[in-house]
Structure formats: structure tokens, C-alpha cells
Amino acid sequence: MTNRSYIDSYYRDTLVSDISLYQMDVAAGGAPDVDVCIVGGGLAGLTAARELLAAGKSICLLEAERIGWGASGRNGGFVSDGYAEGTLALEAKLGFDHAKALFDLSCEGTRYVRDTITELGAPGVPVQEGWLRVLRHDGEEALKRSVARLVEAYDAPYSFWSKEKVRDVLLSDRYFQGMDDPGAFHIHPLNYAIALAADIAARGGMIAEGCAATSLTKEGAGWSVGTSLGQDVSAGQVLLCGSAYMSHLYPKLEQAVLPVATYVVTSERMPEKIASAIRYRGCIGDTRRAGDYYRLVDDGERLLWGGRITTRTSEPTALAHMLKRDILSIYPQLGDFKIERAWAGLMGYCVHKMPIMREMEPGLWAATATGGHGLNTTATLGLVAAEGMAGLGDRYKLFEPFEARWGGGALGRLGTQLAYWGMQAQDWWDEVRS
Ligand SMILES: Cc1cc2nc3c(=O)[nH]c(=O)nc-3n(C[C@H](O)[C@H](O)[C@H](O)COP(=O)(O)OP(=O)(O)OC[C@H]3O[C@@H](n4cnc5c(N)ncnc54)[C@H](O)[C@@H]3O)c2cc1C
């Protein structure tokens, strides 16, 4: 059993089981020989593993830490259609038909998560419907236009909410109009990852926790993957799903993925205070370029709040205090309350804000960089990666325009940080004008 553990978070506190079940039996000797070796046990790797097994392939999934230890087990838990890049921005770049095909694929990812939770009877993964995205400035006409376009052209189930309707459920004078998405929902992402892993193991998939892939070597028609346990894995194909946490394995991909940090806190139980401020049970977020995202957990008694992005990968010491200040700037009526957990996570972003989903070289694939919109996108990538690798389809080619472009290393981080400050300034300007 690996002695690696999850970071302190609300999700760890509410795990269905914290026992590490998956290890490589090094003593058994002989390198595992499988059709596909998957690097990374986040939701991308797990979904691909599950779908490859369904397509009749043998798999070995390597996870350096624990299943769902990365972004997949630390996030806001919002599952919704689309990508980190906006649908209408994609339309402007690629044209309507391509953008619509990508959007439909993203909806399949959302459905996949919902259906899989039901199919597996995933324990500890309550599903709560709805996502209300609100403006922090008065922008009725523009928002109405976007909603109408997405409803008409993309069959999106969104509806426009007036300022009054928004403020009926979110009691804050910082909010204006909103867009409601009844097809979105929120989940406990770490328990979902654990349910996927249990299903993979039950279907005969091999999973090794506490086992990092350390090298990739071409071996005949396939690949040999070196591991931190000293045991190599032989595989016909390899799928890289290490996102922002992968380093020193395949530089061409790692240089294209910028690690961007974002933060989450959970409050103490405070049902009366919350009732004075938040009366919407689905996902809530503002539409700023780097906005707040939050939801109620534990039957509406606790607030789970995420926000801010930065390119610094270490956790700020005043993290809890910083986010509490953000919360009170929206809901001063919450008064003093205790933050019980505060944590950080890294998202993998590419400069084009779209995932990297491609065969990098023969037999070596990548399905990664889902940014801050990964809960449906990892499912989408898992599906199309498995189809492509099993030779059952080529929908992964829809992602062809989004190359693994160099993110600029330290320079890229500086650029991202500058862009973020620019976005913050623009958001602030929009707000002060309303
Ligand atoms: C705080 C936070 C909030 C977010 N909120 C949301 C949200 O509400 N909705 C949404 O849609 N998205 C959200 N996201 C984004 C989403 O969580 C990610 O896009 C998604 O989980 C990425 O999944 P992944 O499997 O690609 O990567 P990860 O979950 O990061 O998994 C990568 C895994 O690979 C492992 N690994 C790396 N290198 C190696 C190696 N060499 N060998 C073996 N294993 C390796 C790591 O240990 C890690 O477990 C959020 C992200 C963060 C950080």
C-alpha cells in the first residue's frame, strides 16, 4: 500500500474511503505487457482507461500519487458543457460547423459524467442541478444576445435571468443579470474519481498508485515506460494525461502546458448565515475572466468557494484570509465566520485555452490541458482518445487545430500572469462603469 496521501481539503474530509487499493506487484517480476499504458490517474486518464477496457484493450494506469490527487480531486466540482475557451470565440476562430461539432462533443462529456455516476451508483457523489452565471456589471443587452445565439444555434438549454431574478436568489448588490444552465450540475469530484478507479479495477484494468512514469523509450512497434518503482511497463501505445503535474517525462508536451493555480476554501457549517445570502443550490459563478465560482455543500449548510488564478505554484500563506475577503466583498451579511479548509490546485492550460488531444508521435498520445473546464472535457477526451487508440473512430481530429504549442516556460508564466492582471483590470473597469 502506498503511504502517499491526499492534501487536506473538504474532499479528503468527505472521502468514501481513504485506503489506497492499487499497487504494482513489483515482487511478481516480469514487466506488465499491455495494449495501453496511461500516465496520470486524474479524470482524463481514468475515463480513457475505462473506455479502452470497454473497447477490449488491456491497460495499465500509472499514478505518481493517489487516484484523483491532482486537479481532479481538488476542483469546484462544476460539470457543464463547453471548454475553457468560449463557444462563440471558437466559432470566430474555426467557423460555425467546427465549433458546433466541438460543442456537441463537450455535451457528450457532460452526459458521460452524469450517466456514469448513475450507472456505477457512485457512493458519495450527490448530483445537484443548475449553474447560474452572473454579471458583475450591468450588461443586459449583450448577455441577452449571447444567450439567444447559444440557444438558437447550439441548442443550449440556457435562459436569461434579469437582475431582479438574480438578486432574489443571490442577495448581493454586486450582481446584475445572469444566465442559467439547467443542464449543468455539481459533484464530489474526488469520490467520482475513486468510483471510476474501482470500476476499472473490476473490469480487469491494472492501476498503480505511488508509481510515477519516469521514462519513455521506443521499443519495437511499441513503448517501454520506466517507473519510479524500477518496474518497466511494455505497451503497444502510451497515453499521457499528467496535465500540470507532469514534468521531466515528455518535454514537448510539458512545455506546452502552463500550470495555473487556483484556490478553494470551505466554510464552517453556517445554515442561517447562508440562508441570508445564497438561495441557489446549483453551481454559481461570475462571468469575469478570472471570476469566483462557488456552491453550497452538506445540504446547504456549508459554502465551498473558489477563485483567483495565478502562475505561482506555491500556496500563498494568507490563502484562507484572501478568499474570505473575496467572499465578504460579495456577501458582507455573512459577517465573521470560520474557514475550515483552504487548498490550491494546478490546472493545465495551453495558450489556445483548448485541450491537447492528439497522437504526438506514432503510438504516443496526449489527452490533457483541459484548463479550468475539465470535468466534462476530461470525459470528452477520454472517450475520443479511447476511440482513436482502439482504431474505432477519429473524432479526436476535431482537436487538430489546437497544437501542443510552446507555452514559453518561465516567460510563458510571466505572460499569463500579466494577462491575468490585465483581465482583472478590465473586469474592474466593467464593474466601476455600471
Ligand atoms: C482548484 C480547481 C478548481 C477547478 N474547478 C473546476 C470546476 O469546477 N469545473 C471544471 O470543469 N473544472 C475545474 N477545474 C479544472 C479540472 O479540475 C481539470 O481540468 C481536470 O481535473 C484535469 O484532469 P486531468 O486528469 O487532466 O489532470 P489531473 O487531475 O491534474 O491529473 C493528473 C495526474 O497525473 C499524475 N501524474 C503527473 N505526472 C505523472 C507521472 N510522470 N507518472 C504518473 N502520474 C503522473 C498526477 O499525480 C495527477 O494525479 C478546476 C481545477 C482546479 C485546480
The ligand as a MOL file (V3000), in Angstrom:
LIG
                    3D

  0  0  0     0  0            999 V3000
M  V30 BEGIN CTAB
M  V30 COUNTS 53 58 0 0 0
M  V30 BEGIN ATOM
M  V30 1 C -8.9780 24.4000 -7.7380 0
M  V30 2 C -9.5250 23.9720 -9.0700 0
M  V30 3 C -10.8630 24.1960 -9.3460 0
M  V30 4 C -11.4030 23.7520 -10.5650 0
M  V30 5 N -12.7530 23.8170 -10.7500 0
M  V30 6 C -13.3050 23.2150 -11.8380 0
M  V30 7 C -14.7170 23.1090 -11.9710 0
M  V30 8 O -15.4870 23.4710 -11.0640 0
M  V30 9 N -15.2140 22.5740 -13.1230 0
M  V30 10 C -14.4020 22.1110 -14.1170 0
M  V30 11 O -14.9110 21.6540 -15.1470 0
M  V30 12 N -13.0550 22.1410 -13.9910 0
M  V30 13 C -12.4940 22.6560 -12.8640 0
M  V30 14 N -11.1310 22.6590 -12.7160 0
M  V30 15 C -10.3070 22.0360 -13.7610 0
M  V30 16 C -10.3100 20.4960 -13.6740 0
M  V30 17 O -10.1970 20.0790 -12.3350 0
M  V30 18 C -9.1620 19.9310 -14.5060 0
M  V30 19 O -9.2380 20.4520 -15.8140 0
M  V30 20 C -9.1990 18.4120 -14.6040 0
M  V30 21 O -9.4500 17.8180 -13.3500 0
M  V30 22 C -7.8810 17.8980 -15.1620 0
M  V30 23 O -7.8790 16.4900 -15.0930 0
M  V30 24 P -6.6250 15.6690 -15.6100 0
M  V30 25 O -6.9420 14.2440 -15.4190 0
M  V30 26 O -6.2580 16.1400 -16.9730 0
M  V30 27 O -5.4090 16.1460 -14.6870 0
M  V30 28 P -5.1690 15.9890 -13.1080 0
M  V30 29 O -6.4260 15.7550 -12.3880 0
M  V30 30 O -4.3220 17.1290 -12.6790 0
M  V30 31 O -4.3700 14.6270 -13.0080 0
M  V30 32 C -3.0530 14.4710 -13.4490 0
M  V30 33 C -2.4700 13.3270 -12.6430 0
M  V30 34 O -1.2810 12.8690 -13.2730 0
M  V30 35 C -0.4000 12.4690 -12.2790 0
M  V30 36 N 0.9490 12.4750 -12.8670 0
M  V30 37 C 1.6470 13.5350 -13.3590 0
M  V30 38 N 2.8350 13.1260 -13.8360 0
M  V30 39 C 2.8860 11.7820 -13.6710 0
M  V30 40 C 3.8600 10.7850 -13.9560 0
M  V30 41 N 5.0390 11.1080 -14.5340 0
M  V30 42 N 3.5820 9.4950 -13.6570 0
M  V30 43 C 2.3970 9.1550 -13.0940 0
M  V30 44 N 1.4430 10.0610 -12.7730 0
M  V30 45 C 1.6850 11.3580 -13.0620 0
M  V30 46 C -0.5850 13.4900 -11.1650 0
M  V30 47 O -0.1470 12.9950 -9.9180 0
M  V30 48 C -2.0870 13.7370 -11.2320 0
M  V30 49 O -2.8100 12.9430 -10.3010 0
M  V30 50 C -10.5620 23.1390 -11.5330 0
M  V30 51 C -9.2050 22.9560 -11.2650 0
M  V30 52 C -8.6810 23.3600 -10.0490 0
M  V30 53 C -7.2230 23.1410 -9.7620 0
M  V30 END ATOM
M  V30 BEGIN BOND
M  V30 1 1 1 2
M  V30 2 1 2 3
M  V30 3 2 2 52
M  V30 4 2 3 4
M  V30 5 1 4 5
M  V30 6 1 4 50
M  V30 7 2 5 6
M  V30 8 1 6 7
M  V30 9 1 6 13
M  V30 10 2 7 8
M  V30 11 1 7 9
M  V30 12 1 9 10
M  V30 13 2 10 11
M  V30 14 1 10 12
M  V30 15 2 12 13
M  V30 16 1 13 14
M  V30 17 1 14 15
M  V30 18 1 14 50
M  V30 19 1 15 16
M  V30 20 1 16 17
M  V30 21 1 16 18
M  V30 22 1 18 19
M  V30 23 1 18 20
M  V30 24 1 20 21
M  V30 25 1 20 22
M  V30 26 1 22 23
M  V30 27 1 23 24
M  V30 28 2 24 25
M  V30 29 1 24 26
M  V30 30 1 24 27
M  V30 31 1 27 28
M  V30 32 2 28 29
M  V30 33 1 28 30
M  V30 34 1 28 31
M  V30 35 1 31 32
M  V30 36 1 32 33
M  V30 37 1 33 34
M  V30 38 1 33 48
M  V30 39 1 34 35
M  V30 40 1 35 36
M  V30 41 1 35 46
M  V30 42 1 36 37
M  V30 43 1 36 45
M  V30 44 2 37 38
M  V30 45 1 38 39
M  V30 46 1 39 40
M  V30 47 2 39 45
M  V30 48 1 40 41
M  V30 49 2 40 42
M  V30 50 1 42 43
M  V30 51 2 43 44
M  V30 52 1 44 45
M  V30 53 1 46 47
M  V30 54 1 46 48
M  V30 55 1 48 49
M  V30 56 2 50 51
M  V30 57 1 51 52
M  V30 58 1 52 53
M  V30 END BOND
M  V30 END CTAB
M  END
